């Protein structure tokens, strides 16, 4: 879908239940924020994109920042849940690391570009945004940390440091892969990244 198509207004007049309306507004806001960034986006743009009046938009969100934060919370939680689901899918830690790398790639390539709000926000100087971005990185690393503890002799603090490193590597690599035009097939990119991650962990073997 082109940027022009994404920003075309929806027809007005359809009444929706409150939860459905809120979800619709979040979807419209995502399209506008991803396309324009926070600072260039206007509540008028979001209301037009959703096909509602500004008063309707303000009934659900008191301001642009509150709307942005609600959207950021939604997509931070989606990332954490995808990592949690990936780790729960197997008891093999090598496969868990691969599944974690896959979760980041899938998150980044998901239609709609929501990852840009989490990883490429133009509002990270806003404390409430910075707090959420830092927290989601920490939450993901906390999920990965026990795997490293299980497969190494490292302390929990050391394992946490490596978990932060692995998660950071995963999201930066996935974003580079996407921005470079996906010149490497997605499955190959995932395998390469997972291989590097697992070999890194294997460099700290348990001493029997």
GIKA-V587561 format. One record per residue. BURIAL is # if it has 9 or more other C-alpha atoms within 8 Angstrom, else .. Layout:
BEGIN
BURIAL + BURIAL
END
This chain:
BEGIN
. + . + . + . + . + # + # + . + . + . + . + . + . + . + . + . + . + . + . + . + # + # + . + # + # + # + . + # + # + # + # + # + # + # + . + # + # + # + . + . + # + . + # + . + # + # + # + # + # + # + # + # + . + # + . + . + # + # + . + . + # + . + . + # + . + # + # + # + # + # + # + # + # + . + # + # + # + . + # + # + . + # + # + # + . + # + # + . + . + # + . + . + # + . + # + # + # + # + # + # + # + # + # + # + # + . + # + # + . + . + . + . + # + # + # + # + # + # + . + . + # + . + # + # + . + . + . + . + # + # + . + # + # + . + . + # + # + # + # + # + # + # + # + # + # + # + . + # + # + . + # + # + # + # + . + # + . + . + # + # + . + # + # + # + . + # + # + # + . + # + # + . + # + # + # + . + # + # + . + . + . + # + . + . + . + . + . + . + # + # + # + . + # + # + # + . + # + # + . + . + # + # + . + # + # + . + . + .
END
